[in-house]
Amino acid sequence: MCGIVGYVGKRPCRDLLMAGLEKLEYRGYDSAGISLLEDGRVDSVRAVGNLSNLRAAIGLNGGEGEGGDSGGGAVAVAAPPATIGLAHTRWATHGRVSEENAHPHGDCDGRIQIVLNGIIENHTELRRQLEAEGHRFSSETDAEIIAHLIERHDDGDLTDAVRSAFAELRGHYAFAAMHADHPDTLVAARQECPLVVGLGDGETFVASAIPAFLAQTRRVLLIENGEIVTIGSSGATLTGADGNTVSREVEEIDWDQDAAEKGGYETFMLKEIHEQADAVAETITDRLADVDRVDLSELELPDDFIAGMRRIVIVACGTSYHAGLVGRYAIEQWARIPVEMDIASEYRYRDPVVGPDDLVIGITQSGETADTLAAMRLAQERGARVMALTNVMGSQATRDADTVLFTRAGLEIGVAATKTFTAQVAAVYLLGLWLARSRGKLPADRIAELIAELKGIPSMISRTIELVDDGVEAIAAAEHQGRFFLYLGRNIGLPVCLEGALKMKEISYIPSDAYAAGEMKHGPIALLDESTPVVCIATDSPILDKVLSNMAEVRARGADLIAIATEGSERVAEVADQILYVPRTDWILQPILAILPLQLLAYRVARLKGLNVDQPRNLAKTVTVE
């Protein structure tokens, strides 16, 4: 998830673009850059780190700007008269965090500049083609190929060149392009990732989110999938990928700045719940470019180690621990490798037995969780190979680990994890399928079937949120004064219960517990009476009969039984009082959908209680101390 902003108009635009980036920095802060066009020359400056470093590089912090990297001049010099430009703030996906990999990216001569938000699935094959044609690349990113594709198709019409480049791309992305030969035009395109145009008086903006230009205009044009927009100072023209003109009404936005930063949602947490489809898509899309294999070529694990691996140990805390539990079921089922789970804070103190044939995976959203880092170091000291599964490039976990698997959820502002959890689950699914193929434990047709199902998960996430929203509101209204929630599940449904109960505790402050449903008779059943809401994960699985039996026992005690079930499942309706349905997919993939109604339930309950869901009491986003 990155932030892009572009401007064409009458005003000097350097400061306008920098102001836009400041409103988009929540989308990425690994590096940033700006390109401006003046008198046929493109000046670009890029810097690693947050925007203060870019501001210093272009002389906006009281210092002198230094030379740019594609035009030979400094933006600080060229900026005052320049009235067209692009800027970008990066959340790194392809390529390390470096000045070379920061956007904007140029073609061979630096006269075409592009900024990208998203993932280009087929970048490897396109890069090979372009290199064979003589194109010279200066970065490790997937983004740079777009500039070279536009160069390949450049016939004097920038819109046509962008359209031709767009036709060759596969993935989940939005981008904007600028050409030195077209000093009054920007062209942008969208496929899945957000893109909006702001229409001012004799000036036009393009950005990945409205806050980038809200201080300048409230007149907005929303770009849809498969559309290309040509932008000039007098406005914007929309066309489809086929070149036909598209009509679209201009909308007037009445948000204040706070609402704009939340994308119009009432809280950051609700915004991030709705961003989960994008977070999962960014995590999986390019890694599933082939129909029958997962591309995790980024992992540095030798073939002989994978073949001889004795077991996997996953260490994590909180929500990351629950994601690891889902991974345990998937990896054991698909790759037939024993998987042990350990709470990182316990692992580091229990003198664990671990050695060179073991893979220890530390899951940490921030890459800075103190207990998880300590557990990883302990495992490394004892000879195990260590993998970090994290969301943040350059974090301590990435520096400590032998290899890294990144999620790509973007910045999560709400303290209670939502999109980072589903992205972590998606990443462990990728790892499970990759290991299954590497070790020859699943037939090719089964891997292809699971990959097809996994590719459909982002759209199913969006559909689930729409499907359950009304039902969740009704349940929350009925139960928000409750004293206690119990969550029950079996097999791969248990980690969903643990995460659902954690969400309820974190933001509503209602005591909640999660139990393996088969253990209910060993104590928790004593808690049940008519005032107890019991949430059961009853999605389709090989052990659904057992779950239904446990649900019948709950209902017999008079508790209010709320079930999360697979669409079309009639048997659950026979025992549940209330049902929230999620779309049908492979039973091992169900957790990534089943958690969504539980996130929303905790959210709605907390809001009805008047609580601050973005900043729950006593909690911090990253736990960097014991």
ZIMOVEN-V729918 format. One record per helix or strand. SS is the DSSP state (helix for helix, strand for strand). FROM is the first residue (numbers start at 1). LEN is the number of residues. Records with the same first field share a line. If there is no record, write none. Layout:
SS->FROM-LEN ; FROM-LEN
This chain:
strand->3-6 ; 31-8 ; 41-8 ; 84-7 ; 105-2 ; 112-9 ; 171-9 ; 186-7 ; 196-4 ; 204-4 ; 219-4 ; 227-6 ; 235-6 ; 245-1 ; 251-2 ; 311-6 ; 339-5 ; 358-7 ; 385-6 ; 403-4 ; 485-5 ; 512-5 ; 533-6 ; 560-7 ; 578-5
helix->14-14 ; 51-7 ; 75-4 ; 123-10 ; 144-10 ; 158-11 ; 210-3 ; 257-5 ; 268-7 ; 276-9 ; 286-3 ; 303-6 ; 318-18 ; 344-4 ; 370-12 ; 396-5 ; 419-20 ; 444-12 ; 457-23 ; 492-17 ; 517-6 ; 524-4 ; 544-13 ; 572-3 ; 587-3 ; 591-18
